């Protein structure tokens, strides 16, 4: 690697894309821009002092020596957007080049202005569309548009972790928030109360269902968009990270004609994906399968999917009552969120239906006490619930840059306390393929609670989840964190990820 010289980007001639493996996000993060191949080396422009690891990655990618050329940071970033930003229409470049100040209006000036007219200005529409398109491109599950002090912050949730996105000037906050509200058919004049809405979008060839939520904060409204790709390819049960022993038990229980199987965990932990994968595995075409969901996240051929419309009066409970008159064999209920829904699900299982549903609890034993808290009689819980599968999603080491690495001392202590002896893990260094994070994709860790006679007896005695957990572990249940160590040993996640999602 030669020592850098200083120049201007314009003095380096025409610049073309040298590798499709590089992304604008990665190059912007490291402030690097490959310029040209010359005499067995690759000329790379940089802004701030370069990261030696990133330079080494480029050397391996191009299989050549790297010759560094220093240019002003603003010139380099503009060059990255121009060369690696597709047709030059990235949100970052649009923000940098378009004179958006002509549309600027502060939150204090909103009253008395035509918010709808402002939000429908072509530049505002274009900017919002670009932000959403980029979110889809990086496979974000959520987009956060936040008023943070004087700034407007945009972040994408990728593989469960928030990452920074191009942020427009704070003066455009009112226009951008109003645009998002218009798309979701919300009241753009209401800024003091939370609102919820939905919108269907087409981004390229993909159709998205987007849930929009607004929240008034100290510095202005925060907007969060949940992106649901209705046509996204479903994952197979074999791809979810279930251990072979747990997989065998779950499939056996799902093959029974009646009973309740519960998937539990926090929002975004993959519960619905697991239930869909299980349905896909047991579906033969000879049964009637009906789902009631809020919203329908993925289109599922062969399943009659019913979307909840609470504003129109179609609640989970009301939909379930009608579904039971449709002669179903299997019911998928998006969530047991209230007493009425839970009781109908339990009654459905008692009358010869297989019911798959979810609950929001931190572990598997807590699902049983949660049903009791919802008012379901203990004798009905014990006579219908067959198993509870708690789960979390952990990020997988990037397949392009992960290498064996010793487990950190702190994590090693946690493993040893659990009786595990895993000394090495796979850890990503960060590369263009993973946008510099070291992670790409996710897998699951699980905790399967089987409801046998001893567990039923504890439920009937109204014992707490802690007592049920201790009994279940003594009988062989593998807790979430222990299952996480299994995935670390297999090279499918890192110890830090397991600790992150299973922290007490």
Order of alpha helices (4+ residues) and beta strands (2+ residues): beta-alpha-beta-beta-alpha-beta-alpha-alpha-alpha-alpha-beta-beta-beta-alpha-beta-beta-beta-alpha-beta-alpha-beta-beta-alpha-beta-alpha-beta-alpha-alpha-beta-beta-alpha-beta-beta-alpha-alpha-alpha-alpha
